[in-house]
């Protein structure tokens, strides 16, 4: 997982310079906090008793319960390669 990729931009397909990208740029704190939360869950310095696989499995389960195809497509390969 790259710490240089904004997960929301990636999952939603927000293109640089688009109206949505410009709106998100007005709230850099929100983008920072969302990305930081993702990184804390899936790339922490200390996994604190939960493996990456367990974390990804939980995320995939939630994505499936919500029927979110973009999230399922994101988490499934990460889980398979963890």
N, C-alpha and C positions, 0 to 999 in steps of 0.2 A: 504494500500500500504506500503510495507516494504521498509524502507530506506536502508536496508542492501542488497537488491537484485539489481543487475545490470540489468536494463530493456532490454538492447540490448542483453546481454548474454541469458536472459530468452526468449525473443521473437524469437531469431535466433537459439537458442538451442546450444550455444557454450559451449563445454565441457571443464572443467579445464584440462590444459596440452595439449590441441589440438594445432595444428599449428595456427589456427585463434586466440585462446586465447593467445598464445605466441606473435603473432603480435600485438594484442591489448595491451598487457602488455608493449610493447615498447613505447606506447604513453599513459601513465596513465592520462595525462592532458585531452586528448580527451574523455576518458572514464568518467573522473570526470565531465567534462563540460556537456556531454550528460545526465548523470544521474542527475546532478544538475538541468538541464533544466526541465527534467521530474518531479522531485520533486517540483520545483518551480510552475509548472503548476497544479499539482494534489495533493500536500500536503503542500501548503504554510502556513505560520503562519497567514497570513491575505488574505482572498479570494477576497478582494477589489471589492466587488460588483457582482462578478460572483460566483454562487454556484458551488459546486463540480459536481452536476448533469449537470449543463449547460456546464461546461468544458468538462466533459466526453461525453456529447451529441455532442459537436463540434468535439471532437477527433474521435468519432465513425463515424460521417458524413464524415470526411476527409478520414478515413480508407475505408469506403464504396465507396467513389468516386474514390479512388485509387485501389479498388478491392483487398485490402491487407487482405487476410484471417487471417494471424497471428494477425494483429492489431485488426480486427473485433472480433476475438475470445478473445482478451485481454480486449478490452474496453466494449463489450456488457455486460458481467456479472458484471463488476464494476459499470456500469450505472444502471443495474437492482437492485443492492444492495446499491445504494447510497441514 
